[in-house]
Structures are given as C-alpha cells and as structure tokens.
Amino acid sequence: MADWTFTRDSLFTPKARQRVRVTVTATTPGARQYPENYQFHGGQYFETFVESGDLHVRRSHSATPPFAWDLTVTSTADVSYPVLDMLPRGVVIVLYERVGPDVYRRLSYDEGLTWTDEELAIAGGSKPKRATNPFDGAEIEAAREAASGKIIGQIRESGEAAFGTPFYFKDSAAVDLLWEDDTFGLSWGYVTHNPLMLHAVADGETDTSTWRSYDGGRTWEREP
C-alpha cells in the first residue's frame, strides 16, 4: 500500500469555495526481489528475498506459513542474488553478491535465527551458487567472475575447516570456460556415479546448455 502525503500552498485557512492547490506525493516501499525457497531433508523450509537492498531470511517449521521468524540479515542496502544451503549437520549457509561485485558468506548454527558476521567468500564474483554433495558432504561454492566471464569455484571437502584454493571451470582440454553474464544452476546428482551438474549459457550463445563434472567442478563435459 502506498503512503500518501498532502501539502497545501496557502498559509491561511481557505474561505468558502476558495480554490486550494493540493500536491499529492505517493511513495512505494522497496519491492521484494530475487525470491528463492528451499526445503531440506529434515523438513526445514526457508525463503529468502531482497528488499530495499537487504537480505531477508524466513524460516518455517513446515512448507506453509506462518513463519517461525522473518529476519533482516544484512544492513548494507546493496545485496543481490542470495542463495541458501543447509549442511547435513544443520549449519545454514547463505551467499550473496554485494556491489563491487564481491560474494559474501554468512552462517547460522540455529537454523537461521541468528547469523555470523559476513566474510568475503569470492572476490570479484557475482551471481553465486552453492551445492553440497549428498553422499560425502563436500561443498562447492561458485560465482561468475565479472572481469573475465569465467566461473570461479572452490571446494571444501567433508571435515575440512576451510575451502581450498579457488579454480576456474575448465573443459576436458583444460581450457577456461567462458559464460554469458547470466545466472547459472549448480547441483550434485542423487545417482550412483554422482556427477556435479551445471546449467548455464556459454559465451556467445543464447540457449542454456548442460555440463557435468566428475572431479568436483574442475573439468567439465558438455551434454550432447
């Protein structure tokens, strides 16, 4: 609903039938953008969105409202493209882009009720994505490098405290892959051979294409 303010260009109370010029100003609250929703194996349901440049996280005990909480997680007014993930041990991780661009990370150890201070995740990255291997718990974080058009990835193996050295996604000939300035999809498959799947728009193309990796995102093969 819009908020309305009225002004009257007169210092005196108007007489009967006196014409008064009225100025009407309507202001609309910041629109909600980048909506995402997530349902995890334990039944936890989350929604994220950005309003007035800040990240909101909602948590429900089932897939329907009311929400147990609705928190504003950031206060910088420059957030975009949030993505949320939950690890098998219950830690919630959110990645988001801030003006720069750079990708930042926050963690929650109580299913989204409170959050750690932000930490830089991928310098120079935009439109981040995350995926967790359902079989061994390994994590991958990735973002498009704004300056080069390449996708930067980094892996944290199960049980490791920190992510390893960042790398560029490459094809089977070890050539860095280039991508359009667009979002991309990233997920680990629930199948025996367990490839990491990528859905993106390759540089110079207009249609999306599907790629798979068997080494944690370091090298990729294009699906026919």
N, C-alpha and C positions, 0 to 999 in steps of 0.2 A: 504494500500500500504506500502511495506517495505521501510525503509530508508537505503540507501547504503553509505558505506564509503570505500575509497580506500587508501592503503598505498603502497609505493614503497621502496624496500630495496636497495637504492642507494643514495649517496649524490651528484652524478654527473648527468648531462644531458646525457641520453643514446645516444651512437653513432648509426649510421645507422645499422640496422639488429642486434643490441645488444639485447640480451635476458634480460628482466626485470621480476623478480618475483613479482606478484601482489597478495596481500591478500585482500579478499573481506569479509566484515562483514555485515550481514543483521540483523536488529532489527525490531521487530514487536510490535506495540502498544499493551497495555493490552487489552485482549479480554473482551467483554461485557458478563456478567454473570447474572444469576437469573432474567431473564426478566419477568415482570408482566405488565398487562394492566387492567384498571378499567374504567367503565362507570357508572356514577351516575345519579340519577333521574332528576337532573336539566340539564342534557346534558353534564356535565363536563367530559372530557376524560383525563386520566393520563396514563403515562408509567413510570415505574421505572426499573432501572438496575444498576448493579455494574460494574465499570470499573477501573482497577488498584487499587481495594480495596476501592473505594469511591462510595457513593450513588449518583445517578443521578435521578432527577425527571423532567419529561416533562409534560407540560400542553397544551392541545389544546382546542379550543372552540367548536370543534365537533370531531367526531371519526376519522377524517382523518387529516394528516399533511397539511400545516406546523404548527409547534407548536408555541404557543404564547411565551413560554420560555422553556429553557433546562438548568437546574441548577445543579451544583455540590453541594450537600447539606452537605457532610462531607469532612474532610481532614485528616483522620487518617490512610487511606490505609489498613484497616483491617475489612471492613464491609462485611457481607454476609446476605442472606435470608431476604431482605426487604419486608415489607407488608404495604400497604397504605389503609386508610379508611377515609371516609368523614362523619361527623356527620350531622344530619338533619339541624342544624343551620349554616352549611357551614364550620365549622372548619375541616381542614385536619390533620390527624394524621399518622405518619409513625413510624413503629417499625423496628428495625434491630438488628442483632447479631454482636457483636464485640469480638475479641479474648479475651478469659477468660475461658469459654464464659460467657457473660452477654448480656442482652437485653436492648436496649436504646430506648428512645422515643423523637421525635421532633414534634412540632405543627406548623401549618401555619394558620393565620387568614385572608389571602388574596389569597386563593385557590392555594397555592404553590409558590407564587412569593418570599416570604421571610419566614424564619423559625426561631423558637426559638432555644436557646442553647439546647443541648441534656441533658436529665435527665435519670437516671437509672430507668428502668421500672421493670425488673425481674432479680434479682441477680442470677447468676448461670444457667440462662436459655439459650436455643438455639432454633433455627428454630421457631420463634414466629408466632402467628396468632392473628387476631382480628375479632370481629363481633359486629355489632350494631343491637339491636332489632328494627325492622321497625315499631313496634306498640307503644312502650313506650320510645324508645331512650336509654334504658340501654345498657351499653357496657361491653364486656368481652375481656380481654387480656389473652393469654395463651402461654406457651413455655414448651418445654421438658427440665426437669432438667437433666443436663448432668451427674451429680454424681449418680443419683438414677434411672433414666429411667422413672420417674413419670412425669405427666404433671401438672404444676402449673397454676392455674387460679386465676384471680382477677376480681371483678365486680365493676363497677361504675354505680350506679342507676341514673336514669334520674334526673337532678337537683342537684346532688351531686358534690362537688368540687374535691373530691379525690376518689381514688379506695379504696375498703375495704380490709380487711385482706386477704392475699393470702391463697389459699387452694389447696389440691391435688384432682384430679379427682378420684372418688371412684365408686365402683359398688353398687348394691342395698343392699349388705350385709355390706356396709361401709368399704370395703377393698380397699386400694390404688391400682389403676390400673397401670400396668407396660407396657411400649411401647418400640418397637424397635427404634434404633437410626435412625429415618427417619422423613420426613416431615409429616404433618397431615393437614386435612381440617377441618374448623370450620365455621358454619353459622347458623343463625336463620332462621326458615322457615316462608314463607308468607302464613300460613294457620291458621285456627281459633284456634286450640289448641296450635299452636306456640311452638313446641319443638326446643331446640338447638341441632343441628346435628353435629356429629363428625365422620370423616372418617380417619382411622389410621391403623397401623399394630401393633397388640398386641404382647407383649413379647413372643418369642418362636414360632411365626407364620411367614409365608411367604406371605400370602394373606392379603389384606386390609379387614377391617370389618367396619360396620356402627353401630353407637351408637346414642341414643337420651337421652336428659335430659329435665326434666320439672321444674327444680329448679335452673336454671342459671348455669349449669355445675358442680354442687356439687356432684350429683349422676347420674349414667348412666345405661341405659339398652341396652343390645346388641340386634340388629335386628336379627330375625331368618334368 
